[in-house]
Amino acid sequence: MDIAILTLFPDMFAGPFSESMLKRAQEWDHISIHLHNIRDYTLDKHHTADDTPFGGGQGMVMKPEPLFEAVEAALAEVGSAEGQETPVILLTPQGRPFTQAIAQELSQYPALMFICGHYEGVDARVEAIATDSISIGDYVLTGGELPAMVIVDAVARLLPGVLGDDMSAVDDSFATGLLEGPAYTRPAEYRGESVPDILLSGDHGAVDKWRRQQSLKRTFERRPDLLDTADLTKEDQAYLEKLKAGDA
Ligand code: 9D3
């Protein structure tokens, strides 16, 4: 997958993209990341990327011309891969809230483009060249760079071959619709706290059942909203009734 990122701060991406999974995904050619500095597409001698808002008000607004120029240049590069339209995604607090379902949807494209706004936002006319706009949640950040990294991370790990076989994406917490239960490793006792006996029992059936119940319990306690849409068996529902009654 070709990923073009338009930003005034390309250096922000160096750390996250040169470590761990995203590093390996690039080395193995699962993804190819193209960073474009929006300032390189400014049209005036001072390389002005932002200006004061019409009508007055605080802060600066990113000018439309460099963004249009940058999108057109970047599309020509990743562009017409396999005939599909490349999503041009504007990162903005006003976008649709990012979810695992959106990550799945984006992972199906051969190329993606992200426009990172900064300052107080981008000129509204830029929405016309975007095909989508996404927010990563209801909190205020300083720009779209961290959201772009979050989305690239979530999408890249869904691409075939990026995760090892030992770390399949099919039983991801948000793919099953439930939170994961607790995990333990050695030592079996640490600072007086023991690992639950059942995990040391060797009874795989009992372990599976216990894990499912822990997952349901945690979801019930921390994210009850997820239970409305989770795929639940009769047995799951019976266990949830016990949790609600306070006897589990
Ligand atoms: C202080 C300016 N705000 C007016 C009330 C609007 C505003 C514009 C731009 C607030 C933050 C930003 C910078 N953030 C993003 O560009 C952004 C973002 C975010 O702040 N939260 C969650 N997702 C995203 S995606 C892009």
Residues whose N, C-alpha, C, O or C-beta is under 5 A from the ligand:
A	BS01	9D3	L91 T92 P93 G117 Y119 E120 G121 I134 S135 I136 G137 Y139 V140 L141 T142 G143 G144 P147
